[in-house]
Amino acid sequence: MFLRIFLVLNEERGKIVKIMFSYYGSKSKVVHLYPSPLYDSIIEPFAGSARYSLRFFEKNITIVDKYKVIIDVWKWLQQCSPNDILSLPVLKLGESLDDYNLSIEEKRFLGFIIGCGVESPRKKCSFFAAKSNQKIKGCLKKTAEQLYKIRHWKIIYGDYECIKNIRATWFVDPPY
């Protein structure tokens, strides 16, 4: 019985943890505990890494954040091809993003990945990220595979006051 429950939980966890990039305060480990949306539209006014929206990506999604770096990363991802993501470098410990000829958006995206749950993108690869290059490769692969999920999203730079008050499931995960 225990083994069956464990396998079901792991199978369920595998379906719902969607990784695009790591960000401080991400709900990747607990998003499966939140209820399903009640409406066809979801609004995340403090988007960050938008784990709730990624879980229910097929809905009409609006993400909003007043941290322009986050919005720029989301908008860049929305325009990327899987090959754009898969061609990014996999950094080793101590390597800097400045060592590579990358756009600012590529640096920011990779900066979140190599920083592992940080509040702003890093330039140098952290010990935790470098410990397993497979982790970085896996994150890039998962992102490339999931780009289709965000193509229809509305991505807004601003704060919650700029959002129309509409009937939607509002996933409010405020900043810390």
Residue, then its C-alpha position, 0 to 999 in steps of 0.5 A: m500500500f505504501l509503495r503504491i501511494f508513493l508511486v502515485l504521489n511521485e507520478e503526480r508530482g512529475k506531472i505538475v512541477k513545471i520548470m522554466f527558471s528558478y526564482y526566489g519564493s517559487k511554489s514548485k514543491v507545493v503547487h500541487l496542494y493548491p486547488s484547481p482554478l474555478y474559472d477559465s482565466i487565471i491571473e497571477p498578479f505577483a507572477g515570479s516563476a508563475r508555477y500555478s499558471l504553468r500547472f494550469f497552462e491551458k487556461n487563459i493566463t495573465i501574469v503580472d509582475k513589477y520586477k521588469v527583469i522577470i517580465d523580460v525573461w517571460k516575454w523572451l521565453q514566449q518568443c523563443s524556439p526550443n532550439d534557442i533554449l537548447s543552444l544555450p551554454v551549460l556553465k561550470l562552477g566559476e564560469s561567468l555569463d560574461d564569458y559568452n556572447l549572449s543577449i541580455e535576456e539569455k543572460r537573465f534567464l540563465g542567471f536565474i538557473i545558475g543562481c538556483g532560487v535567487e531573487s535576481p539573476r546571477k553572473k557566476c555559476s553557483f556551487f549548487a548549480a555546478k554540482s550537477n551540470q545535468k541539473i542545468k541541462g535538464c532545466l534547459k531541456k524541460t524549458a524547451e519542451q514546455l515553451y508551447k505552454i506559454r505562447h498564449w499568455k498575456i504578460i504584463y509589466g506592472d503591479y496588481e493595480c493595473i489589472k482589470n478586476i475581472r471574474a477569474t481565478w486570482f492566484v495571489d502569491p505576494p512578494y516576501 
